[in-house]
């Protein structure tokens, strides 16, 4: 993603935080969104695990 787009997304997230938000709230939200975007990127690239395999791994 282009640097300008990332910066705009970060600014938008910060603007949408409640007035009572802490630095930790902002960091948590930004980390969450970064992880979601990475997951979407992985999915789009076909870097996924079939459901049955995921279940098998969790049952180990």
WOVENVEN-V654854 format. One record per run of one state. SS is the DSSP state (alpha for helix, beta for strand, coil for the rest). FROM is the first residue (numbers start at 1). LEN is the number of residues. If there is no record, write none. Layout:
[[SS/FROM/LEN] [SS/FROM/LEN]]
This chain:
[[coil/1/2] [alpha/3/14] [coil/17/6] [alpha/23/22] [coil/45/6] [alpha/51/8] [coil/59/2]]
